[in-house]
Amino acid sequence: MTQQAQGKQTASLLASPEADFPRWYQDVVTQAELADNGPVRGTMVIRPYGWAIWENIQAGIDARIKRAGASNAYFPLLIPQSYLAREAEHVEGFSPELAVVTHAGGKDLDEPLIIRPTSETIIGEYMAKWVQSYRDLPLLLNQWVNVLRWELRPRIFLRTTEFLWQEGHTAHATEADAAQYARRIHLDVYRDFLERDLALPVLIGAKTDRERFAGATNTLTCEAMMGDGKALQIATSHELGQNFATAFGVTYLGQDGQRSHCWTTSWGSSTRIVGGLIMGHGDAAGLRVPPRIAPVQAVVVPVREDDDLLAEAEQISARLADHQIRSSVDKKGGSFGRRITDLEVKGIPVRVEIGPRDLAAGQATLVRRDSREKLTVPLDGIAAAVADLLGQIQQAMFDSASERLATRTHDVRTVPEAAEAAKTGFARLPWRTVGAEGEQFLAQDALTVRCLQLPDGTLPDRADPADELMCVIARAY
């Protein structure tokens, strides 16, 4: 089967991303064996391949969180309703999404319990116990858990009633220290992971008052452009001021002998990143997984069922593994074309094909998933060749996504121009031109201000005057 024919066969399994992007997305989730819908509306069953991708995402983020000084902990799934009621803006923001347990153990509960939508309230309760003096600060915590927010329009990975995430929560002695740490998490953890490991460029900025997290004084966001030009909010960091510290009595005794309320932050990223991976890198043939997070970086494919070819494929895989390249051997058998189709849908970065002529010549064919380019290499140098190719693919995927972001982001001057530009990508214009009134007008057409930036695209300081800020407008998931 020719390379062109293989591509047509792969594409036939999926809807066209140009003609029906939502259907294409669901087809990829199914055909790549990432996840299935759960038995309860809005839940999902993550399949082994999808879970392996999530594990690598977790590992990349978790390592960065620990380098930033935070420690992992665990807090309960069930939260007393009275905890949420202590922070009025917070409970109001989450009220439509809450799932409440009122009956358990065969009787009505004395107090309803909330299945955690996020953990600011319960962690605030325990911070109040654990923080006594300035010596206990900063307190830097993170947890990897599931949360539940009742979702009316679920889509696997993007919006589900139950999803997995990490949520960080910190307490600081000063507002400046809290703000600095929230920025550090945003830049050194989230942006660094998304761009280096996920190969997905992001716009960074602050949310408007309308879009800010309930109970926060400032919300920072990472916004990525998907293949259809829409925006996906992938990670957020929140400065919570002293709102939660006041509600839960999180105070410390300072060096001056005075007791003060702490300044707190929270920050999180979730399985939505998997949705960003699909929509940010996928093509008509399915997934394209960046090598750094790929569960299998190279798959060795005997072109037909043959004991000698299979034995050589096993040796190649072992050689790759010795060089810390995650590899496997395709042993499914059957039609070569269909096997290639299945592997392409899964987005494995490099395919190592070996046939009888290759074996006789002491060589193999390397095929890039991102560009489908082919390269013939000698077997004795295959590990070095694959390692080099993986580095090239990682960079090429980032460059491709960066080019899309650049070419489909348009600087405009008016709100109507922004609305027109946001039909196919992002629009960028001065925030003073839009303002709260323009933001409300855009919302009527399902357009949102994704973030506020300084003119050079960097994170703003809240002390900067609003007329120096630029805003990014887009349709969003």
C-alpha positions as CSV (number, residue, x, y, z in Angstrom):
1,M,0.0,0.0,0.0
2,T,1.4,3.4,-0.9
3,Q,1.9,6.2,1.7
4,Q,-0.9,8.2,0.0
5,A,-3.3,5.2,0.2
6,Q,-2.4,4.6,3.8
7,G,-3.3,8.2,4.6
8,K,-6.6,7.9,2.8
9,Q,-7.4,4.7,4.7
10,T,-6.6,6.4,8.1
11,A,-8.6,9.5,7.3
12,S,-11.6,7.3,6.3
13,L,-11.9,6.2,10.0
14,L,-12.4,9.8,11.0
15,A,-14.5,12.8,10.1
16,S,-12.7,15.5,8.3
17,P,-11.4,18.1,10.8
18,E,-12.0,20.8,8.2
19,A,-15.6,19.8,7.6
20,D,-16.7,18.7,11.1
21,F,-14.1,19.4,13.8
22,P,-16.3,18.3,16.8
23,R,-17.1,15.0,15.1
24,W,-13.4,14.6,14.2
25,Y,-12.5,15.1,17.9
26,Q,-14.9,12.5,19.1
27,D,-13.7,10.1,16.4
28,V,-10.1,10.5,17.5
29,V,-11.0,9.9,21.1
30,T,-12.7,6.7,20.1
31,Q,-10.4,5.4,17.4
32,A,-7.2,6.1,19.3
33,E,-8.7,4.3,22.3
34,L,-8.2,7.2,24.7
35,A,-11.5,7.1,26.6
36,D,-15.2,6.1,26.6
37,N,-18.3,7.7,28.0
38,G,-19.0,6.6,31.6
39,P,-22.3,5.1,32.8
40,V,-23.3,8.4,34.4
41,R,-23.8,11.3,32.0
42,G,-20.7,13.6,32.0
43,T,-18.3,10.9,33.3
44,M,-15.6,9.2,31.4
45,V,-13.6,5.9,31.4
46,I,-10.0,6.6,30.5
47,R,-8.6,3.7,28.6
48,P,-5.0,2.4,29.1
49,Y,-3.5,4.4,26.2
50,G,-5.2,7.6,27.3
51,W,-4.1,6.9,30.9
52,A,-0.5,6.4,29.8
53,I,-0.6,9.8,28.2
54,W,-2.1,11.4,31.3
55,E,0.6,9.7,33.5
56,N,3.3,11.3,31.4
57,I,1.5,14.7,31.6
58,Q,1.3,14.2,35.4
59,A,4.9,13.4,35.7
60,G,6.0,16.4,33.7
61,I,3.9,18.8,35.8
62,D,4.5,17.2,39.1
63,A,8.3,17.4,38.7
64,R,8.1,21.1,38.0
65,I,5.7,21.7,41.0
66,K,8.2,20.0,43.3
67,R,11.1,22.1,41.8
68,A,9.0,25.1,42.8
69,G,9.0,23.9,46.4
70,A,5.5,22.5,46.8
71,S,4.8,19.2,48.5
72,N,2.0,16.7,47.6
73,A,-0.8,16.0,50.1
74,Y,-4.3,14.7,50.1
75,F,-7.6,16.2,51.3
76,P,-11.0,14.6,51.6
77,L,-13.5,14.3,48.7
78,L,-16.5,15.3,50.9
79,I,-16.6,18.9,52.2
80,P,-19.1,20.2,54.8
81,Q,-21.6,22.6,53.2
82,S,-20.9,25.1,55.9
83,Y,-17.2,25.4,54.7
84,L,-18.3,26.7,51.3
85,A,-20.8,29.1,52.9
86,R,-18.0,31.0,54.7
87,E,-16.8,32.5,51.4
88,A,-19.8,34.0,49.8
89,E,-18.4,34.9,46.4
90,H,-16.8,31.4,46.1
91,V,-20.0,29.5,46.8
92,E,-22.0,31.7,44.6
93,G,-19.6,31.1,41.7
94,F,-19.8,27.3,42.1
95,S,-23.4,26.9,43.2
96,P,-24.9,25.7,39.8
97,E,-22.1,23.1,39.5
98,L,-22.3,21.5,43.0
99,A,-23.3,17.9,43.7
100,V,-24.7,17.6,47.2
101,V,-24.9,14.4,49.4
102,T,-27.9,14.6,51.7
103,H,-28.5,11.0,52.6
104,A,-26.0,8.3,53.7
105,G,-25.8,5.3,56.0
106,G,-29.6,4.8,55.7
107,K,-30.5,8.3,57.0
108,D,-30.6,12.0,56.2
109,L,-27.3,13.7,57.1
110,D,-27.3,16.4,59.8
111,E,-25.3,18.6,57.4
112,P,-25.2,18.2,53.6
113,L,-21.8,17.3,52.2
114,I,-20.4,18.8,48.9
115,I,-18.5,16.6,46.6
116,R,-15.4,18.7,46.1
117,P,-15.6,21.1,43.1
118,T,-12.2,22.5,44.3
119,S,-10.6,22.5,47.7
120,E,-9.9,26.1,48.7
121,T,-12.4,25.8,51.6
122,I,-11.3,22.6,53.2
123,I,-7.6,23.3,52.7
124,G,-8.2,26.7,54.3
125,E,-9.6,25.0,57.3
126,Y,-6.4,23.0,57.8
127,M,-4.0,25.8,56.9
128,A,-5.6,27.6,59.9
129,K,-4.4,24.6,62.1
130,W,-1.0,24.2,60.6
131,V,0.1,27.9,60.3
132,Q,1.0,29.5,63.6
133,S,3.9,31.9,63.0
134,Y,5.9,33.4,60.2
135,R,8.3,30.4,60.5
136,D,5.5,28.2,59.1
137,L,5.4,30.3,55.9
138,P,5.2,29.9,53.0
139,L,3.1,26.7,53.2
140,L,3.2,25.2,49.7
141,L,0.8,22.3,49.0
142,N,-0.4,20.4,46.0
143,Q,-2.7,17.4,45.5
144,W,-3.6,15.1,42.5
145,V,-7.3,14.2,42.8
146,N,-10.7,14.0,41.1
147,V,-13.3,16.8,41.4
148,L,-16.9,17.0,40.4
149,R,-18.7,19.9,38.8
150,W,-22.1,19.2,37.3
151,E,-21.6,19.7,33.6
152,L,-24.6,20.4,31.3
153,R,-22.8,20.0,28.0
154,P,-20.1,17.3,28.6
155,R,-17.4,16.5,26.1
156,I,-14.7,13.9,27.0
157,F,-11.6,15.5,28.4
158,L,-12.8,19.0,27.7
159,R,-15.8,19.3,30.0
160,T,-16.8,16.4,32.1
161,T,-18.8,16.2,35.4
162,E,-15.9,14.3,37.0
163,F,-12.3,15.1,36.0
164,L,-8.8,14.6,37.2
165,W,-6.5,17.4,38.1
166,Q,-3.8,18.8,40.4
167,E,-4.7,21.7,42.6
168,G,-2.0,23.7,44.4
169,H,-2.8,25.8,47.5
170,T,-0.3,28.1,49.2
171,A,-0.2,30.5,52.2
172,H,2.2,33.5,52.4
173,A,3.2,36.2,54.8
174,T,2.8,39.0,52.2
175,E,0.7,39.9,49.2
176,A,3.9,40.4,47.1
177,D,5.2,36.9,48.0
178,A,1.8,35.3,47.1
179,A,1.7,37.1,43.8
180,Q,5.3,36.2,43.0
181,Y,4.6,32.5,43.7
182,A,1.5,32.5,41.6
183,R,3.5,33.9,38.7
184,R,6.3,31.4,39.2
185,I,3.8,28.5,39.0
186,H,2.3,30.0,35.9
187,L,5.6,30.5,34.1
188,D,7.9,27.9,35.4
189,V,5.4,25.1,35.8
190,Y,2.5,25.5,33.4
191,R,3.9,27.5,30.5
192,D,7.2,25.6,30.7
193,F,5.5,22.2,30.6
194,L,3.0,23.2,27.8
195,E,5.6,24.6,25.5
196,R,8.5,22.3,26.2
197,D,6.8,18.9,26.7
198,L,3.4,19.3,25.1
199,A,4.9,21.4,22.2
200,L,2.0,23.8,22.4
201,P,2.6,27.5,22.5
202,V,0.3,29.5,24.9
203,L,-0.7,33.1,25.4
204,I,-0.3,34.1,29.0
205,G,-2.2,36.9,30.7
206,A,-4.7,37.9,33.4
207,K,-8.4,37.3,33.4
208,T,-10.9,40.2,33.4
209,D,-13.2,40.8,36.3
210,R,-15.9,38.9,34.4
211,E,-13.8,35.8,33.9
212,R,-11.9,35.7,37.2
213,F,-12.1,32.7,39.5
214,A,-14.8,33.1,42.1
215,G,-13.2,34.5,45.3
216,A,-9.9,35.5,43.6
217,T,-8.3,38.9,43.4
218,N,-6.4,38.0,40.3
219,T,-6.4,35.0,37.9
220,L,-3.6,34.2,35.5
221,T,-4.3,31.9,32.5
222,C,-2.6,29.9,29.8
223,E,-4.6,30.1,26.5
224,A,-3.8,27.8,23.6
225,M,-5.1,27.9,20.0
226,M,-6.7,24.7,18.8
227,G,-6.7,23.4,15.2
228,D,-10.0,25.1,14.4
229,G,-8.8,28.5,15.7
230,K,-10.8,28.4,19.0
231,A,-9.1,29.0,22.4
232,L,-8.7,26.5,25.1
233,Q,-7.9,27.6,28.7
234,I,-5.4,24.9,29.8
235,A,-4.2,26.1,33.2
236,T,-4.9,28.9,35.7
237,S,-3.2,30.4,38.8
238,H,-5.2,32.5,41.3
239,E,-4.2,35.1,43.8
240,L,-6.8,34.8,46.5
241,G,-5.8,37.9,48.5
242,Q,-6.9,37.4,52.2
243,N,-10.4,36.4,51.3
244,F,-10.1,32.7,52.3
245,A,-7.6,33.4,55.0
246,T,-10.1,35.7,56.7
247,A,-13.0,33.3,56.2
248,F,-11.1,30.4,57.7
249,G,-8.9,32.2,60.2
250,V,-5.6,31.5,58.5
251,T,-3.3,33.8,60.5
252,Y,0.3,33.9,61.6
253,L,2.3,35.6,64.3
254,G,4.9,37.9,62.7
255,Q,8.4,38.8,63.8
256,D,6.9,42.1,65.1
257,G,4.7,40.1,67.5
258,Q,1.5,41.1,65.6
259,R,-1.0,38.5,64.3
260,S,-2.0,38.9,60.6
261,H,-4.0,37.1,58.0
262,C,-2.1,35.1,55.4
263,W,-2.2,35.8,51.7
264,T,-3.1,32.7,49.7
265,T,-3.0,31.3,46.2
266,S,-4.5,28.3,44.3
267,W,-3.6,27.0,40.9
268,G,-4.6,24.0,38.7
269,S,-4.4,22.0,35.5
270,S,-6.5,19.0,34.5
271,T,-7.3,16.2,32.1
272,R,-8.4,19.0,29.8
273,I,-4.7,19.0,28.7
274,V,-5.4,15.7,26.9
275,G,-8.2,17.5,25.0
276,G,-5.7,20.3,24.1
277,L,-3.2,17.7,22.9
278,I,-5.8,16.2,20.5
279,M,-7.1,19.5,19.2
280,G,-3.8,21.3,19.2
281,H,-1.7,18.7,17.3
282,G,-4.1,16.2,15.7
283,D,-4.6,16.0,11.9
284,A,-6.8,14.2,9.5
285,A,-5.1,10.9,10.4
286,G,-5.7,11.2,14.1
287,L,-3.4,12.0,17.1
288,R,0.1,13.4,16.8
289,V,1.7,13.0,20.2
290,P,4.9,15.0,21.1
291,P,7.8,12.6,21.8
292,R,8.3,13.9,25.4
293,I,4.9,12.8,26.5
294,A,4.4,9.9,24.1
295,P,3.9,6.5,26.0
296,V,5.5,4.9,23.0
297,Q,8.0,7.0,21.2
298,A,8.9,4.5,18.5
299,V,7.0,1.4,17.4
300,V,8.8,-1.3,15.4
301,V,6.6,-2.8,12.7
302,P,7.5,-6.0,10.8
303,V,5.9,-5.5,7.4
304,R,4.6,-9.1,7.4
305,E,4.2,-12.0,9.7
306,D,7.6,-13.7,9.7
307,D,9.6,-15.2,12.5
308,D,12.9,-13.7,11.4
309,L,11.4,-10.2,11.0
310,L,9.7,-10.4,14.4
311,A,13.0,-11.5,16.0
312,E,14.8,-8.6,14.5
313,A,12.0,-6.2,15.5
314,E,12.4,-7.4,19.1
315,Q,16.1,-6.7,19.0
316,I,15.6,-3.2,17.6
317,S,13.1,-2.4,20.3
318,A,15.5,-3.7,23.0
319,R,18.3,-1.6,21.5
320,L,16.0,1.5,21.6
321,A,15.0,0.8,25.2
322,D,18.7,0.6,26.1
323,H,19.0,4.2,24.9
324,Q,16.0,5.3,27.1
325,I,13.7,5.4,24.1
326,R,10.2,4.2,24.9
327,S,9.5,1.5,22.3
328,S,7.3,-1.4,21.5
329,V,6.8,-4.0,18.7
330,D,3.6,-4.2,16.7
331,K,2.6,-7.9,16.8
332,K,-1.0,-7.7,15.8
333,G,-0.5,-9.3,12.4
334,G,-3.1,-8.9,9.7
335,S,-3.1,-6.3,6.9
336,F,0.0,-4.1,7.0
337,G,-2.1,-1.1,5.8
338,R,-4.6,-1.5,8.5
339,R,-1.9,-1.9,11.2
340,I,-0.3,1.4,10.0
341,T,-3.7,3.1,10.1
342,D,-4.2,2.1,13.7
343,L,-0.7,3.2,14.7
344,E,-1.2,6.6,12.9
345,V,-4.4,7.2,14.7
346,K,-2.6,6.8,18.0
347,G,0.0,9.3,17.0
348,I,3.2,7.4,17.9
349,P,6.0,9.8,16.9
350,V,8.3,7.3,15.0
351,R,7.5,4.1,13.1
352,V,10.4,1.7,12.4
353,E,9.4,-0.5,9.5
354,I,11.4,-3.6,8.6
355,G,10.8,-6.0,5.8
356,P,12.8,-8.9,4.2
357,R,14.8,-6.6,1.9
358,D,15.6,-4.3,4.9
359,L,16.7,-7.3,6.9
360,A,19.0,-8.5,4.1
361,A,20.5,-5.0,3.6
362,G,21.0,-4.5,7.4
363,Q,18.7,-1.4,7.5
364,A,15.3,-0.2,8.5
365,T,12.9,2.6,7.4
366,L,12.0,5.4,9.9
367,V,8.7,7.1,9.3
368,R,7.8,10.4,11.1
369,R,4.2,10.6,12.3
370,D,4.2,14.4,12.2
371,S,5.2,14.9,8.6
372,R,5.2,11.2,7.2
373,E,8.7,11.7,5.9
374,K,10.7,8.5,5.5
375,L,14.4,7.9,6.2
376,T,16.4,4.7,5.6
377,V,19.1,4.0,8.3
378,P,21.5,1.2,9.0
379,L,20.5,-1.1,11.9
380,D,23.7,-0.5,13.8
381,G,23.0,3.2,14.1
382,I,19.2,3.0,14.6
383,A,19.1,4.1,18.2
384,A,21.0,7.3,17.5
385,A,18.9,8.0,14.4
386,V,15.6,7.6,16.3
387,A,16.8,9.7,19.2
388,D,17.8,12.5,16.8
389,L,14.5,12.2,14.9
390,L,12.5,12.4,18.2
391,G,14.2,15.7,19.0
392,Q,13.5,17.0,15.5
393,I,9.8,16.0,15.8
394,Q,9.4,17.7,19.2
395,Q,10.7,21.0,17.8
396,A,8.8,20.7,14.5
397,M,5.5,20.2,16.3
398,F,6.1,23.3,18.5
399,D,7.1,25.3,15.5
400,S,4.0,24.3,13.5
401,A,1.7,25.2,16.4
402,S,3.5,28.5,16.8
403,E,3.1,29.3,13.2
404,R,-0.6,28.7,13.4
405,L,-0.9,30.9,16.5
406,A,1.0,33.7,14.8
407,T,-0.8,33.6,11.4
408,R,-4.3,33.3,13.0
409,T,-3.9,36.0,15.6
410,H,-4.9,39.4,14.2
411,D,-4.2,42.9,15.6
412,V,-7.4,44.9,15.1
413,R,-8.6,48.4,16.2
414,T,-12.4,48.0,16.9
415,V,-14.7,45.6,18.6
416,P,-16.6,44.7,15.4
417,E,-13.2,44.0,13.7
418,A,-12.4,41.7,16.7
419,A,-15.7,39.9,16.3
420,E,-14.9,39.2,12.6
421,A,-11.3,38.1,13.3
422,A,-12.4,35.8,16.1
423,K,-14.4,33.7,13.5
424,T,-11.2,32.0,12.4
425,G,-8.7,32.8,15.2
426,F,-7.7,35.2,17.9
427,A,-8.2,39.0,17.8
428,R,-5.9,41.4,19.8
429,L,-6.6,45.0,20.5
430,P,-6.3,47.5,23.4
431,W,-8.4,46.7,26.4
432,R,-9.4,50.3,26.8
433,T,-11.2,49.9,23.4
434,V,-13.2,47.0,24.7
435,G,-13.8,47.5,28.4
436,A,-16.5,45.8,30.4
437,E,-19.2,47.1,28.1
438,G,-17.6,45.7,25.0
439,E,-16.9,42.4,26.8
440,Q,-20.6,42.1,27.6
441,F,-21.5,42.9,23.9
442,L,-19.1,40.2,22.6
443,A,-20.5,37.6,25.0
444,Q,-23.8,37.8,23.1
445,D,-22.0,36.3,20.2
446,A,-20.2,33.6,22.3
447,L,-17.0,35.6,22.2
448,T,-14.9,36.1,25.3
449,V,-11.9,38.1,26.4
450,R,-9.4,35.3,27.0
451,C,-6.7,37.3,28.8
452,L,-5.2,40.7,29.3
453,Q,-1.5,41.2,28.4
454,L,1.1,43.9,28.2
455,P,1.8,45.0,24.6
456,D,4.8,42.7,24.4
457,G,2.6,39.6,25.3
458,T,3.9,39.3,28.9
459,L,2.0,39.0,32.1
460,P,0.7,42.3,33.4
461,D,1.2,43.6,37.0
462,R,-2.1,44.6,38.5
463,A,-0.6,48.0,39.3
464,D,-0.3,48.8,35.5
465,P,-3.0,51.2,34.3
466,A,-5.7,49.5,32.2
467,D,-5.0,51.7,29.1
468,E,-1.6,50.0,28.6
469,L,-3.1,46.5,28.4
470,M,-4.0,44.5,25.3
471,C,-6.8,41.9,25.3
472,V,-7.1,38.7,23.4
473,I,-10.6,37.8,22.1
474,A,-11.7,34.4,20.8
475,R,-14.4,31.7,20.7
476,A,-13.5,29.2,23.3
477,Y,-14.1,25.6,24.4
